[in-house]
Each structure stands twice: as structure tokens, then as C-alpha cells.
Amino acid sequence: MGAVLGLGAATAPLGAQHGASPGEAWWAELAGVGPGLHLMEVDSIYEIRGRDDHDLLREMRRKGPGIDDIGTRLGVHVAQWRWSYNYRTGGGSDRCRVADATVLLRSVIVLPDWLDRNGAPGEVARAWPRFLAALVEHETGHRNRAKALGVMLWQSLLGLQAETCEALEALVSETAQRVVEEGDAAQRAYDRETEHGIRQGAVWPP
């Protein structure tokens, strides 16, 4: 029996401004787990201050997750992946096959935290919880889709086999990449359906 470790890229950028550490050491916290799907959920914030709609929007633009194709991101979900498998040969067959698989998912949600909300005008203060709840709903939708992708990725690796172990390694890599690309497409479709959360109420000013 042997083992191979694969890796997947983040589905969205996560910069150092959100407290991300350089390198790929995060997965070491999960590296000792057994076969199966394993999830690490990380909820992160960036702090903002302000008294009105424009103050808050300016702060979110300055400190938030950055810019994408629709403009300023006020929150973001990031999925990072690692996968590995053990392979086995013999057993009455010369083929090399996956004996078990491990999928690690690190799911990060980054949201704004309004520090001086208590001193703001009532109308703005009342609108903020509705906006934040909608933003949480939207990013949680991304996280749920990432979880579903994790199940699909893990299941897709089980039972794969090839004529040689070198061919199996290529097949696993190709299969994992295809599944992750399908998951990315599902995330993009979700953003199109919700207009990146706008239809759910995740827009500021409201």
C-alpha cells in the first residue's frame, strides 16, 4: 500500500489583510486525520467604524475583501482543498486501485464588524443587522456548496483504479480537478442567481 497527497487551490483570494498566514501550513492541523471528508470552518472579521451609510461603505471598500467583477466585495467565502489517497495493488489483479481517500476542506468566511454602531443614527443602526444577516446567508450558501463539493470529491476518488499506479495518480488528479471545476461552476451559478447576494439583501447602502 502507498499514499499520495494532492492539493487544490483556493476558490477565491484571501489576502494577508484578513489574517491569513503565508504558505500552506493550515492543512497540517488536519493532516493526521483518517480517511473521509474533514472540514475546518474559520469565521474571520474586518473591523470598520462610521456613523452613516457613506462612512461604512468607505470603510468596507478600504478594509474589506477587495474587488471582483461586480465591484466591491463586502464579504467573502474562500474554500481551500487538500486530498490524498492510499493505493493498493495485488489481490488477484495487477491493477492499482484507491483503497481509501481523505479530503480536507478549509472554509473561510470573512465579514465586516461595525465597532461603533451604538453611536450611529437609529435608521442606519437598524438597517445594519438586516444587511449583515443577508451577507451571512449569502456566504453560508457558498460554504454549503463547498461542503457538498467535498462529499462529491471524496466519493469520486473511492474505487478508482488503473493499469499502473502512475496511471492511477494521473487519474486521481484529473478526477479531482474535474470535480473542483464543477464545484467552482456551481459557485459562480449561485452568484449569478443571487446577483452576488444582492437579491438576498446583501447590499450597502440598503
GIPEUR-V993890 format. One line per field, one symbol per residue. ss: DSSP state (A for helix, B for strand, O for the rest). burial: b if it has 16 or more other ideal C-beta (glycine too) atoms within 10 Angstrom, else e. A space follows every 50 residues. Layout:
BEGIN
ss=???
burial=???
END
This chain:
BEGIN
ss=OBBBBBBBOOOOOOOAAAOOOOOOAAAAAOOOOOOBBBBBBBBBBBBBOO OOAAAAAAAAAAAOOBBBOOBBBOOBBBBBBBBBBBBBOOOOOOOBBBBB BBBBBBBBBBBBBBOOAAAOOAAAAAAAAAAAAAAAAAAAAAAAAAAAAA AAAAAAAOOOBBOOAAAAAAAAAAAAAAAAAAAAAAAAAAAAAAOOOAAA OOOOOO
burial=eeebebebeebbebeeebebeeeeebbeebeeeebebbeeebebebebeb eebebbbebbeeebbeeeeeeebbbbbbbbbbbbbebbbeeeeebbbbbb bbbbbbbbbbbbebeebeebeeebeebbeebbebbbebbebbbebbbebb ebbbebbeebebeeeeebbebbeebbeebbeebbebbeebbeebebbeeb bbebee
END
